[in-house]
Amino acid sequence: MNTNLIITNGRLVDGTTDKQLDIGIADGRVIELAEPGELTIKGEQIDADGAYVMPGLVDIQVHFRTPGGEESEDIQSGAQGAALGGVTACVMMPNTVPTIDNVAIVEAVKALSLSAPCDLRSSAAITINREGERLVNFKELYEAGVRVFTDDGWVVDSEELMRQAFIGIRDFPDAVLSQHAEESEMVEGGVINEGVVSRRLGLKGRPREAEAVIVKRDIDLARQTDGRYHVLHMSTLMALEHVIAAKFEGLRVTAEVTPQHLVLTEDDVERLGTSGKMNPPLRLLEDVEALRVGLIRGHVDAVATDHAPHHPELKGTSMATAAPGMLGVETMASVIWSEFVETGLMSPTDFVRRLSVNPAKIAGITDHGKQVQIGAVANLAVFDPSQSWTVRGEDLVSKSRNTPWEGRSFAGRIRHTVLAGSPVVINSCLVS
Ligand SMILES: [Zn+2]
């Protein structure tokens, strides 16, 4: 049961406000905001001294591997990592076994999510079984609560099918097509970025152009159909240029970038081994620099992790055969704060916009990423910028260990997370 909760001595930063305020919470909602020490309601106290209180972070691209991949992650372990990372809402990708492409599976996953320490939303595939041949029933899935449609892991190759998909979601104002933008034939058999490192290691590469080709095509379709389009885990300067042009044109186009694509390059792949393999792959320094500027300026709307756990057996093989993907949901806040806010490149307000406000808007998630005002559902994260953290894969709550940040130290860490008025993380530990 919810008891009253008070969050004291923190600096409230919600994308609009930025000031010292104490927060009173009852029945899952914010009922009082007051100068420090001035709250009239009493309740369990959460200390935010020296920390920022913000709307809970929203990660719109995670793979929690349910159903079918529970040896790598499940809804509970994934949601626990999210909570520890200050994430109060996630969008789970549909590339499960079976594929999330119909209402029955959406409902089954939803039922498993009810007791999780994070608000979990299911996306659904664009095509049945992500085979790129027949469209899903958008209307039924939308009515079941799905807002994000994607064949993530794979691209929708067919231009005509993608056009029909845009038309198919047109009646649903907050539905969006999210694309894993890599043209299939160009990346067929590719392992890492096509470039000097792939040539040195004798591995087939995935060219950067494969991303730009799809992003450009899809933006053209979005223009023709007045559709809503989102680029998943954008990784190249060229794709960013298309997105910027689309935004200037007023098209409804958004893009996210992962923490790893904002920090690491193809030069890190050998050091990281199979933990450095993901799709799209780590790119060039010029891509990283462009994406960083894009994030700072707001041309990149959001950070999302593409949290992709893989059981050690799936990663412990050769570079060519290892499964692609990296952990991310537990470490996102610390990586981005450390790289952008601690260094003075981004304000705490913009941090909240990119990691909470914007992703919630993109994925049509209500009650998260909202201004912290009277009546709002209390989905909150408390971030302590003075806490340093050296990441160890074995300490992460995920069932898998494939973090690209092993041994790396970050400035700042989530101290508390509150989900609908109930603490789920206190002092960087899960509430049992
Ligand atoms: Zn993907």
Boltz pocket constraint, residues with backbone or C-beta under 6 A from the ligand:
constraints:
  - pocket:
      binder: B
      contacts: [[A, 152], [A, 153], [A, 154], [A, 180], [A, 232], [A, 233], [A, 279], [A, 280], [A, 306]]
      max_distance: 6.0
